[in-house]
Amino acid sequence: MKPAQTKKIYDKLHPYERAAMALEALQRGDNAEFDVINGSLDKRTPDDWHYKRRLMGLTNLGLLYGCTYWKARCMGSDEHIIASMEAALEDICRQVKISIQAVRKLATCHREPLFDAEFINQELLEQYKKLLSDIVY
């Protein structure tokens, strides 16, 4: 597909949708698609600003989740903490329409086992949802 045709397709997307697609392209190692998405916005416009802000938020989400996840694992935290973190991440990813696997890959915990929902602690879940949503929004 020609760059002009691709730009027309991406022009129909909201900047937040473009940011989600850009993050997923990066996680797949598809730098060509990332460059097309990134180049499809006119620079120094409100859409460009919203796109960059959301992409940075999604990247920070993965990095913060990774730091929090690995700290909990290294400290030997029980499964209630990690299961609550995972549930919070899943909820936030659903809200912002991003693949949870893309975020987990960025956090370098995509090969780690998931914990059962039975271990979720509601109080911890709400705390982690607040923490993670503050990063994205």
Backbone torsions as a table, in degrees:
resi	resn	phi	psi	omega
1	MET	NA	139.9	-178.4
2	LYS	-75.8	150.8	-179.4
3	PRO	-55.5	-37.1	179.8
4	ALA	-65.5	-38.7	178.0
5	GLN	-67.2	-42.2	179.6
6	THR	-63.6	-41.8	179.4
7	LYS	-60.3	-39.0	178.3
8	LYS	-61.7	-39.5	179.2
9	ILE	-66.8	-48.5	-178.3
10	TYR	-67.8	-28.1	177.9
11	ASP	-61.4	-23.7	-179.3
12	LYS	-80.0	-12.0	-176.6
13	LEU	-92.8	148.1	173.7
14	HIS	-69.8	149.6	178.9
15	PRO	-54.3	-33.7	179.2
16	TYR	-67.8	-36.6	177.5
17	GLU	-67.1	-39.8	177.2
18	ARG	-62.4	-41.4	-179.6
19	ALA	-63.0	-41.7	178.2
20	ALA	-62.9	-43.1	178.7
21	MET	-65.4	-38.0	179.9
22	ALA	-64.6	-43.9	179.0
23	LEU	-62.7	-43.4	-179.5
24	GLU	-65.6	-36.8	176.8
25	ALA	-63.3	-42.9	178.1
26	LEU	-61.8	-41.1	-178.2
27	GLN	-69.0	-26.8	175.5
28	ARG	-81.8	-11.0	-176.6
29	GLY	80.2	19.9	-178.9
30	ASP	-93.0	77.3	-177.6
31	ASN	-65.2	-30.7	179.6
32	ALA	-63.7	-45.2	179.0
33	GLU	-66.4	-40.4	177.3
34	PHE	-58.0	-44.6	-179.8
35	ASP	-63.0	-38.0	178.7
36	VAL	-66.3	-45.7	179.3
37	ILE	-62.6	-48.3	-177.9
38	ASN	-61.9	-37.2	-179.2
39	GLY	-83.1	-5.6	-176.1
40	SER	-79.6	-11.0	-179.7
41	LEU	-96.6	141.0	172.6
42	ASP	-71.7	131.6	-175.8
43	LYS	-71.5	150.1	177.3
44	ARG	59.5	41.4	174.7
45	THR	-120.2	165.3	176.9
46	PRO	-58.3	-38.6	178.6
47	ASP	-62.8	-40.5	178.0
48	ASP	-61.7	-43.2	179.6
49	TRP	-63.2	-46.0	179.8
50	HIS	-63.6	-40.9	178.7
51	TYR	-60.7	-51.1	-177.5
52	LYS	-64.5	-39.1	179.1
53	ARG	-64.5	-43.2	-179.7
54	ARG	-69.3	-41.7	179.0
55	LEU	-61.1	-41.4	177.2
56	MET	-64.8	-40.7	178.0
57	GLY	-62.4	-42.3	179.3
58	LEU	-67.0	-39.6	177.2
59	THR	-64.2	-45.4	178.1
60	ASN	-63.4	-35.2	176.5
61	LEU	-57.7	-48.8	179.6
62	GLY	-62.9	-41.5	-178.8
63	LEU	-68.4	-44.6	178.7
64	LEU	-65.1	-43.6	178.8
65	TYR	-59.9	-43.5	179.5
66	GLY	-61.0	-45.9	178.9
67	CYS	-61.2	-45.2	-178.7
68	THR	-67.1	-43.7	-179.4
69	TYR	-60.9	-51.6	-175.9
70	TRP	-70.1	-31.6	175.5
71	LYS	-63.9	-44.6	179.2
72	ALA	-62.4	-42.3	-179.9
73	ARG	-66.3	-42.6	-178.0
74	CYS	-68.6	-30.0	179.6
75	MET	-83.8	-0.4	178.8
76	GLY	72.7	30.8	180.0
77	SER	-60.2	150.1	-178.9
78	ASP	-75.0	168.6	-174.5
79	GLU	-65.3	-19.0	178.6
80	HIS	-65.8	-39.9	-179.4
81	ILE	-68.1	-49.3	-176.6
82	ILE	-69.4	-40.1	177.5
83	ALA	-62.9	-37.1	177.8
84	SER	-68.3	-39.3	176.4
85	MET	-62.2	-44.7	-179.3
86	GLU	-63.3	-41.6	179.6
87	ALA	-65.4	-38.2	178.0
88	ALA	-65.5	-43.9	178.4
89	LEU	-61.6	-43.6	179.0
90	GLU	-59.5	-42.8	179.8
91	ASP	-64.3	-45.9	-179.7
92	ILE	-64.6	-43.4	179.3
93	CYS	-61.6	-38.6	177.2
94	ARG	-64.7	-41.3	-179.4
95	GLN	-63.8	-41.8	-176.4
96	VAL	-94.9	3.7	175.6
97	LYS	58.3	54.0	177.5
98	ILE	-127.4	148.7	179.0
99	SER	-68.0	127.3	178.4
100	ILE	-64.3	-31.3	179.5
101	GLN	-66.4	-35.0	177.5
102	ALA	-63.6	-41.3	179.9
103	VAL	-70.6	-42.6	179.1
104	ARG	-64.4	-34.0	177.6
105	LYS	-67.6	-42.8	176.9
106	LEU	-60.6	-35.2	179.5
107	ALA	-80.5	-1.4	-178.0
108	THR	56.8	33.9	175.2
109	CYS	-124.2	19.7	-177.1
110	HIS	-69.3	-16.4	178.4
111	ARG	-100.8	1.2	-179.2
112	GLU	-82.9	149.7	179.9
113	PRO	-68.2	150.4	175.3
114	LEU	-92.0	150.5	179.2
115	PHE	-97.0	153.2	-179.1
116	ASP	-68.5	150.2	-179.9
117	ALA	-62.8	-21.9	-179.2
118	GLU	-63.4	-19.7	-178.5
119	PHE	-88.8	-4.0	-175.8
120	ILE	-67.4	130.3	175.4
121	ASN	-102.2	118.2	-173.9
122	GLN	-59.8	-39.3	179.9
123	GLU	-64.4	-46.0	177.2
124	LEU	-64.8	-38.9	179.6
125	LEU	-57.7	-46.9	-179.6
126	GLU	-64.7	-38.5	178.3
127	GLN	-64.5	-43.8	-179.9
128	TYR	-69.7	-36.4	177.0
129	LYS	-61.8	-41.6	178.6
130	LYS	-64.0	-46.8	179.9
131	LEU	-58.7	-49.6	-176.2
132	LEU	-71.7	-37.5	-179.3
133	SER	-69.1	-31.9	177.1
134	ASP	-62.8	-27.8	179.9
135	ILE	-73.9	-41.8	-173.9
136	VAL	-78.9	-40.3	-172.4
137	TYR	-90.0	NA	NA
